[in-house]
Amino acid sequence: MVTVWGRRNSVNVQKVLWTLAELDVPFTREKVGGSFGGNRDADFLRMNPMGLVPVIRDGDVTMFESNAIVRYLSARYRSGVLRPDDHRHLAMAEQWMEWQHNAFAPAVSVIFMNTVRTPPEKRNAAAVADAENKAIEALKVADGHLARNDWFAGPAFSFGDIVMGAFLWRYMGLDCTKPDVPHVREWMDAIEKREAFKLGVSDVPRAKTLEEWNRIEREEG
Ligand SMILES: N[C@@H](CCC(=O)N[C@@H](CS)C(=O)NCC(=O)O)C(=O)O
């Protein structure tokens, strides 16, 4: 049985919960991080010296870093379902996973931290404006790819879609300027219909304010 340490409102934990649901792998979860604490305890730091969630344990494997966990689970369970067997599609899944991590996710995190997680008087408007532009440029790149491909890996859904899907969902819930990217929108519509996405990601309401964020964290765990 896989154990996951993390809170459900963490986007990085959500990637892992979505992956487990896609693969139909049973797991238990320990509420750690945010208001639940526990991530600076000695036992936790032995698993992840960074003190961050998610962490998983699967038999003799204990690991952190959400994208690595998504890859590991995709290779370990039902290989070929989320991890493409065809080397060309695998290459695309890997490429776009790295791309989202470097090009899209940092911009979304800056907007998110400076709006939902920070009271208005402490927000950095210049950083938000810069991040908004970076997110828009990144989404135009994704839109070009999705104009020619149904999924990031090409013909089928893969782990390459999971990391982008989790971050795009968060981005769509933020109050910020967004581009017109019809192919990304169409791809996201298909993502939103996936049962595993609902279980891992969209069943957790998105917050607009710090108060909402804290309430949702308490309620969702
Ligand atoms: N690169 C790491 C980042 C992990 C990370 O930043 N986790 C955040 C939640 S999204 C965290 O643990 N924050 C501290 C907390 O929840 O107390 C990953 O992808 O797993």
The ligand as a Gaussian input file, in Angstrom:
#p B3LYP/6-31G(d) Opt

LIG

0 1
 N        9.486000      20.877000      -5.954000
 C        8.648000      20.336000      -4.902000
 C        7.933000      21.495000      -4.227000
 C        7.143000      21.016000      -3.026000
 C        6.464000      22.185000      -2.338000
 O        6.791000      23.369000      -2.525000
 N        5.479000      21.848000      -1.498000
 C        4.726000      22.848000      -0.771000
 C        3.239000      22.637000      -0.999000
 S        2.788000      22.841000      -2.706000
 C        4.983000      22.682000       0.724000
 O        5.342000      21.621000       1.194000
 N        4.807000      23.780000       1.476000
 C        4.983000      23.753000       2.894000
 C        3.745000      23.315000       3.630000
 O        2.794000      22.797000       3.045000
 O        3.764000      23.453000       4.876000
 C        7.681000      19.312000      -5.465000
 O        7.313000      19.459000      -6.633000
 O        7.299000      18.359000      -4.762000

